[in-house]
Amino acid sequence: MAKDKLFGKHLLCTQDWEVDELIRALELAEDMQKERFSGKYYDVLKMRTYMMFFYNPSVRTRQSFECAATELGGHAQFLEPKSMRLKTKKTAGETVEDAAQVMARYGAGVGIRILEDKIGAYGEGQKLLEDYCKWSPAPIHSMAHDKFHPFQGLADVMGLKKHLKTPDYNFKGKKILQVWGKGALARSWCSVQESILINSRLGMDVCLAYPEGFDLDPEVIALVKANCKANDAEFEILNDVDEAYDDSVDVVYSRNWMTAGAYKGGEFDKPGEIEKSLQHTGWICDGPKMAKTNNALFIHPMPIDRGNEVSDDVASGPRSIVYDVAENRLHVQKAVMALTMGNLP
Ligand code: CP
């Protein structure tokens, strides 16, 4: 058993890792899927604990990280800020400097989720994770924060390689339509921004479509443009849903996201965001729109807002890969935990 050269590396966004490091994690994830119950990886985290720090609720992330720790021979501890005494803008308490250094004395790594109403302005989640990275000797992983969702991006591309039937993680010549969908959940930008970053990094053409007023982070868009330029791939932004769907599209990723005006006076205006969102009645991914594509795959990180972001027949249809991608969360998380925290056979 040996430590990998990625041992100790933080993961807040896939863009922070080299492409060959991402591919190393993805190839390990594929082997971990094949060897899931063979015993090959049972001792990778033997007697080690992973700290999971959730400001927001989760189905997939919590369950898949707990299963990942178990399947690697370790344990995952569930933590909520409400059960701790942390310093916030409104309350006295323990600083990140202290909390991060203490947690790293117990755990082999720390995952943090902070989204939507648990911050007062876009960027605060990223800042919090960067502070943990600064003070923690153990690796810090984003389990979804306001800007990025790296494990979702890795799970997505693992699913796309399998279902697009590409021989490797070079997606040159394929095109993803990253399209806004109306919704009643007022989502953060993390999954969508991670998707356009990692897919453009792997050579995919990217069409980003949303109604006027739903622009994403301009710094992320600049990175996506640079990724596309480096790969000689196409990038476009459209504000017309009907124009977005055509026969050049190989993958449709329909997802709701908030506007840049979602934070007002340090609060997340969820009712206002939902009201704005539901006005755009035509922005749903449905059968007639999918019929215009190149028999595109449908991908979504879940939870799905059925009837808003996407119709049932598409979400549950033969081209939907949502459950495979959800399963991949387990495999990619095991791989990154093994590389950054564990001992590999
Ligand atoms: N995709 C995702 O992160 O799902 P959860 O919010 O259920 O964890």
Residues whose N, C-alpha, C, O or C-beta is under 5 A from the ligand:
A	BS01	CP	P57 S58 V59 R60 T61 R62 P301 M302 P303
